[in-house]
Amino acid sequence: MKNTIIIALVFSVLQGKAQKEGIKPLNVGDKVPNIAISNMFNYQVRESHISDFKGKLLILDFWGIHCASCIAEMPKMEKLQQQFGDSVQVLLVTTDSKKQVDELAKKIKIIRNIKLPIVTSDTLLSRLFPYNALGLHVWIDGNSTVNQKTDGGAYVAADIENFLHKKKVSLTQRNDDDGYFKRGEPLWLQGNGRQVKYIKYHSLISEDLRGVASAGGGRVNDPITHKTTRIYVINMPIQFLYETAFKEYGKHSWSQIIWEVSDSSKYFVPENQKMKSYEWKMTHSYCYEIQVDTSKSDKIYSMMQQDLERYFDVTGSIEKRKIKCWSLVRTTISDSLFRSNNEGKPFVKPAGRDDVDSITLHKAPLKSLVEYLKNEENIPVIDETGYEGLIDISIPYKSGSGNYIATKAALLKYGLDLQEVHRDMDCLILREKKQ
């Protein structure tokens, strides 16, 4: 009996080693080897093989515990699984361990509730389908052939329906085979680019880089002077480029962005195309990079502004405009209802954690409450209470809900109110240049 067990274990180890040594990256049209898929949970078995999914559309969704967009996509994938039943099998694949996923489930409701099979500690599938950024989705048809390598947001139920009915499906394909994207290097050094160590200054604008994750407003400082010598933005809409250029890393702020343009479809997703936002983003996102030496660091943001104006023919300026705001005011002279008792340690407990839909502030400045209200109402909120002390307050809150009535009612209990006013506020004005 012992001999049998030892032989089985040795065979299993040798088989796993052989699988790893024989693996090479696959592309669309390639046959997928019948590898073992281990460390599965939310599934009837702990280990299966590619051949076990013969006759089905197998969708591999590569995600990670630090990929918020991947996690946000999971409910959509679960609905697709429910809609197509046994014709489709979605597998959520991660190189993270089950322990890491279990720890995440304690914090994130989506992970706790997801019923889709999850493959943890993956070492094989991610070698068959290497990626520069998480969010890669691979379709494998019923004959174990790679059919699509795309993003999760690139397809909807109708595409799967067409595939199952043998109709042609044309999705945006990802190309992750050019090597790992190194954020610490200029864009034109990716791969085997030319040397640029003698160049004192460069800037560039490119179209959307397929297969590379978005990154907003990154900057690199000189290690000796700590001055900013490089700024980069990856795969972001035009408005974000201008925000980065004019904020100057927190030096400036504004209450609202106002576009004065003839055709807004170049800058925002048109209302009649909201369902096709992914396609719009692919054709209306850009990459930008500027690198200077330390002698030009103090001008790097103004140089970025000039670059954007030259290429996009849109000027930007911070101007005063009278706009609608919510004014936070007192309803009584007394501040006893919200004034802090100054006991214990200060803390701010935001909504969205531990499934709590409220904000609790203790020994916190009033500006902390104003910042949360700005996020909720999506319009400027100004503090006109005249109160400069610390507060204790707890109010219902759900990010992006715009539930003004509930927020107002909660604030009234503390002797505070939100009133609609119009005030002269700093605004970022973006206007097209006259041709």
C-alpha positions in Angstrom: 0.0 0.0 0.0 2.9 2.4 0.9 4.6 1.6 -2.4 1.4 2.4 -4.3 1.1 5.8 -2.5 4.7 6.7 -3.1 4.6 5.8 -6.8 1.4 7.9 -7.2 3.0 10.9 -5.5 6.2 10.7 -7.6 4.1 10.4 -10.8 2.0 13.5 -9.8 5.2 15.5 -9.1 6.8 14.4 -12.4 3.6 15.1 -14.3 3.4 18.6 -12.8 7.0 19.3 -13.7 6.5 18.1 -17.2 3.5 20.3 -17.7 5.4 23.4 -16.6 8.5 22.7 -18.7 6.3 22.1 -21.8 4.3 25.3 -21.6 4.6 28.2 -24.1 2.4 31.2 -24.6 -0.7 30.7 -26.8 -2.4 32.9 -29.3 -5.8 32.9 -31.0 -6.1 29.8 -33.1 -3.7 27.7 -30.9 -4.7 24.4 -29.3 -4.7 24.5 -25.5 -2.9 21.5 -24.0 -4.9 19.3 -21.6 -3.3 20.7 -18.5 -4.5 20.1 -14.9 -6.3 23.1 -13.3 -5.6 22.8 -9.6 -6.6 24.7 -6.4 -10.2 25.2 -7.5 -13.0 26.2 -5.1 -16.7 27.1 -5.6 -16.6 24.0 -7.9 -17.6 20.3 -7.6 -13.9 19.2 -7.7 -10.6 20.6 -6.5 -8.9 19.7 -9.8 -10.0 19.4 -13.3 -8.5 19.4 -16.8 -9.0 21.5 -19.9 -10.7 18.5 -21.6 -13.4 18.5 -18.8 -14.9 21.6 -20.5 -15.1 20.0 -24.0 -18.2 21.2 -25.8 -18.5 24.4 -23.8 -17.2 27.9 -24.1 -14.6 28.2 -21.4 -13.9 31.8 -20.3 -10.8 32.4 -18.2 -11.0 35.7 -16.3 -7.6 36.6 -15.0 -7.9 38.8 -11.9 -6.0 39.7 -8.7 -6.8 40.8 -5.1 -5.5 44.3 -5.9 -7.4 44.8 -9.1 -10.6 46.7 -8.2 -11.9 46.8 -11.7 -11.6 43.0 -12.0 -13.6 42.5 -8.8 -16.2 45.0 -10.0 -16.7 42.9 -13.2 -17.4 39.7 -11.3 -21.2 40.2 -10.8 -21.5 40.8 -14.5 -19.6 37.5 -15.2 -21.9 35.7 -12.8 -25.0 36.9 -14.6 -23.5 35.7 -17.9 -22.9 32.3 -16.3 -26.5 32.1 -15.1 -27.8 33.3 -18.4 -26.0 30.7 -20.5 -25.9 27.8 -18.0 -24.1 24.6 -19.1 -23.1 26.1 -22.5 -20.5 28.3 -20.8 -18.1 28.0 -17.9 -16.5 31.0 -16.4 -13.3 30.4 -14.3 -11.9 33.3 -12.2 -8.1 32.7 -12.3 -5.6 34.4 -9.9 -2.0 33.8 -9.0 -2.9 34.9 -5.4 -3.3 32.2 -2.8 -6.6 31.0 -1.3 -5.5 32.5 2.0 -5.2 35.9 0.3 -8.6 35.5 -1.4 -10.2 34.5 1.9 -8.7 37.5 3.7 -10.1 39.7 0.9 -13.5 38.1 1.2 -13.7 39.4 4.8 -13.5 43.0 3.5 -15.2 42.8 0.1 -18.8 41.8 -0.2 -18.5 40.8 -3.9 -15.8 38.2 -3.1 -17.9 36.8 -0.2 -21.0 36.4 -2.4 -19.5 35.2 -5.7 -20.5 31.7 -6.7 -18.2 31.4 -9.8 -15.4 28.8 -9.6 -12.1 30.4 -8.5 -8.6 29.0 -9.4 -6.0 30.2 -6.8 -2.2 30.0 -6.8 -2.2 29.6 -10.6 1.1 28.8 -12.2 0.1 27.2 -15.5 -2.8 29.2 -17.1 -1.0 32.5 -16.5 2.0 31.0 -18.4 -0.1 29.9 -21.3 -1.6 33.4 -21.4 0.9 35.9 -20.0 -0.4 39.4 -19.5 0.9 42.9 -18.9 -2.2 44.0 -17.0 -4.9 42.1 -15.1 -8.4 41.9 -16.7 -7.4 39.6 -19.5 -10.3 37.4 -20.7 -9.5 34.3 -22.8 -12.2 32.4 -24.7 -11.5 28.7 -25.4 -14.0 26.9 -27.6 -15.5 23.5 -27.2 -12.5 21.9 -29.1 -9.9 23.5 -26.8 -8.9 26.1 -29.3 -8.1 29.7 -28.2 -10.9 31.9 -29.8 -10.5 35.3 -28.2 -7.9 37.2 -26.0 -9.7 40.4 -24.9 -10.8 42.6 -22.0 -13.8 41.9 -19.7 -15.5 45.1 -20.8 -15.1 44.3 -24.5 -18.0 42.0 -24.8 -21.7 41.6 -23.7 -24.2 38.7 -23.6 -25.1 39.2 -27.3 -21.5 38.4 -28.3 -21.6 35.1 -26.4 -25.0 34.3 -27.9 -23.5 34.8 -31.4 -20.6 32.6 -30.6 -22.8 29.8 -29.3 -24.8 30.0 -32.6 -21.6 29.7 -34.7 -21.7 33.3 -35.8 -18.6 35.4 -36.2 -17.6 37.4 -33.1 -15.1 40.3 -33.6 -13.8 41.6 -30.3 -10.9 44.0 -29.6 -7.9 41.7 -29.1 -5.3 42.2 -26.5 -1.6 41.8 -27.3 0.3 41.0 -24.1 3.3 39.4 -25.8 5.6 42.4 -26.0 7.1 42.0 -22.5 6.2 43.4 -19.1 5.3 47.1 -19.2 7.8 48.9 -16.9 6.3 52.1 -15.5 9.7 53.3 -14.4 10.9 53.8 -18.0 9.8 56.3 -20.6 7.3 55.0 -23.1 9.7 54.9 -26.0 12.1 52.7 -24.0 9.6 49.8 -23.8 11.0 46.7 -25.4 14.2 47.3 -27.3 13.9 51.0 -27.8 16.8 53.4 -28.5 19.0 54.9 -25.8 17.8 58.3 -24.6 20.3 59.1 -21.8 21.7 62.1 -23.7 18.3 63.7 -24.4 17.5 66.6 -22.1 13.8 66.9 -22.8 11.1 65.0 -24.6 7.3 64.9 -24.6 4.9 62.7 -26.6 1.3 61.9 -27.1 0.1 58.5 -28.3 -3.2 56.8 -28.9 -4.6 54.2 -26.4 -2.1 51.4 -25.7 -4.0 48.1 -26.0 -3.3 45.6 -23.3 -1.8 48.2 -20.9 -3.7 49.2 -17.7 -4.7 52.8 -17.3 -2.6 55.0 -15.0 -3.4 58.6 -14.1 -1.1 61.4 -13.2 2.1 59.5 -12.4 5.2 61.5 -11.7 8.9 60.8 -11.1 11.2 63.0 -9.0 14.9 63.4 -9.3 16.5 61.3 -6.5 18.9 64.1 -5.4 16.9 67.4 -5.8 13.5 65.7 -5.4 12.2 67.9 -8.2 9.7 66.5 -10.6 11.4 65.5 -13.9 8.8 63.2 -15.5 5.0 63.1 -15.7 3.1 60.3 -17.4 -0.6 59.5 -18.0 -1.6 56.2 -19.6 -4.9 55.5 -21.5 -7.0 58.3 -20.1 -9.6 60.7 -21.7 -8.6 64.2 -22.7 -10.3 65.8 -19.7 -8.0 63.9 -17.3 -4.9 65.1 -19.2 -6.0 68.7 -18.7 -6.9 68.1 -15.0 -3.4 66.7 -14.4 -1.7 69.6 -16.2 -3.6 72.4 -14.4 -3.8 71.0 -10.9 0.0 71.0 -10.9 0.1 68.2 -8.3 -2.3 69.9 -5.8 -1.0 73.5 -6.3 -4.4 74.5 -7.8 -8.0 73.4 -7.3 -11.4 74.3 -8.7 -15.0 73.6 -8.0 -16.1 72.6 -11.5 -14.9 71.9 -15.0 -16.7 73.7 -17.8 -16.3 72.8 -21.4 -17.0 75.4 -24.1 -16.9 73.2 -27.2 -19.0 72.7 -30.3 -18.9 68.8 -30.3 -18.8 67.2 -26.9 -18.6 63.7 -28.3 -14.8 64.0 -28.5 -14.6 64.6 -24.7 -17.6 62.7 -23.2 -19.4 59.5 -24.0 -22.6 60.6 -25.9 -25.8 59.7 -24.2 -26.9 57.5 -27.1 -23.7 55.5 -26.8 -23.6 54.8 -23.0 -23.9 51.1 -23.7 -20.8 51.3 -25.9 -18.6 53.2 -23.5 -15.8 50.7 -23.8 -15.5 51.2 -27.6 -15.7 55.0 -27.1 -12.8 54.9 -24.6 -10.7 52.8 -26.9 -10.8 55.6 -29.6 -10.8 58.6 -27.3 -8.1 57.8 -24.7 -4.5 58.9 -24.9 -1.1 58.5 -23.4 1.1 61.5 -22.5 4.6 61.7 -21.3 7.0 64.6 -20.6 10.6 64.3 -19.3 12.9 67.3 -18.5 16.1 67.8 -16.5 16.0 69.5 -13.1 16.6 73.0 -14.6 13.1 72.9 -16.2 11.3 71.2 -13.3 9.5 74.4 -12.2 8.1 74.7 -15.8 7.1 71.1 -16.4 3.4 71.6 -15.9 3.2 74.7 -18.0 5.1 72.8 -20.7 2.5 70.0 -20.5 -0.3 72.6 -20.8 1.3 73.9 -24.0 1.7 70.4 -25.4 -2.0 69.7 -24.9 -3.1 73.0 -26.4 -0.9 72.4 -29.5 -2.2 68.9 -30.1 -5.9 69.1 -29.1 -6.6 72.7 -29.9 -8.2 73.2 -26.5 -7.1 76.0 -24.2 -7.5 75.9 -20.4 -7.7 78.5 -17.7 -8.9 78.9 -14.1 -11.6 81.5 -14.0 -14.3 82.7 -11.6 -17.8 81.7 -12.5 -21.1 81.9 -10.6 -22.2 78.3 -10.3 -24.7 76.3 -8.3 -23.4 75.0 -4.9 -24.6 73.5 -1.7 -23.9 75.7 1.3 -23.4 73.9 4.6 -24.9 76.3 7.3 -26.1 76.2 10.9 -29.7 76.2 11.7 -29.1 77.4 15.3 -26.5 79.6 16.9 -25.5 76.8 19.2 -22.9 74.2 18.1 -23.7 71.8 20.9 -25.3 69.2 18.6 -22.2 68.6 16.5 -19.3 69.9 18.6 -16.9 67.1 19.6 -16.7 65.9 23.2 -13.0 65.5 22.6 -12.9 62.1 24.3 -10.8 59.3 22.9 -8.8 59.2 19.7 -9.9 61.0 16.6 -11.1 58.9 13.7 -13.1 59.0 10.4 -14.9 55.8 9.5 -16.0 56.1 5.8 -18.9 54.3 4.3 -18.4 51.2 2.1 -16.3 49.3 4.6 -17.7 46.4 6.5 -21.0 47.0 4.6 -21.7 50.2 6.6 -23.6 52.8 4.6 -22.8 55.8 6.9 -20.0 58.2 7.7 -18.8 58.6 11.3 -16.5 61.4 12.2 -15.1 61.8 15.7 -12.8 64.7 16.7 -12.5 65.5 13.1 -12.4 68.9 11.3 -15.5 70.1 9.6 -13.7 70.1 6.2 -13.6 66.2 6.4 -17.4 66.2 6.3 -17.5 68.7 3.5 -15.2 66.5 1.4 -17.5 63.5 1.7 -20.5 65.7 0.8 -18.8 66.9 -2.3 -18.3 63.2 -3.4 -22.0 62.4 -2.7 -23.7 65.4 -4.3 -21.3 65.7 -7.2 -21.5 69.5 -7.1 -19.5 71.9 -5.1 -20.1 72.0 -1.3 -18.9 75.0 0.6 -18.6 75.5 4.4 -20.4 78.7 5.5 -21.0 77.6 9.2 -18.1 79.8 10.5 -17.3 76.9 12.9 -13.6 76.1 13.3 -13.6 73.4 16.0 -13.8 69.6 15.8 -17.0 67.6 15.3 -18.7 64.4 16.3 -21.2 63.3 13.7 -22.7 60.2 11.9 -24.8 60.4 8.8 -26.1 58.0 6.2 -23.9 58.0 3.1 -23.6 56.1 -0.1 -20.9 57.2 -2.5 -22.3 58.7 -5.7 -25.9 58.2 -4.6 -26.8 61.9 -4.8 -29.4 61.3 -2.1 -29.7 64.9 -1.2 -33.0 64.6 0.8 -31.7 61.9 3.1 -28.4 63.7 3.7 -30.2 67.0 4.4 -32.6 65.3 6.9 -29.6 63.7 8.7 -27.8 67.0 9.0 -30.8 68.8 10.4 -30.7 66.6 13.5 -27.3 68.1 14.2 -28.4 71.7 13.6 -26.8 71.8 10.2 -28.4 72.2 6.7 -27.5 72.1 3.0 -28.9 75.1 1.1 -28.8 75.6 -2.6 -26.9 78.9 -3.4 -25.0 80.4 -6.3 -21.4 81.6 -5.6 -18.4 82.9 -7.6 -16.1 79.9 -7.6 -12.8 79.0 -9.3 -13.6 76.8 -12.4 -11.4 75.1 -14.9 -12.6 76.5 -18.3 -11.7 74.3 -21.3 -12.5 75.9 -24.7 -11.8 75.0 -28.3 -9.4 77.4 -30.1 -11.0 79.4 -32.9 -9.7 77.9 -36.2 
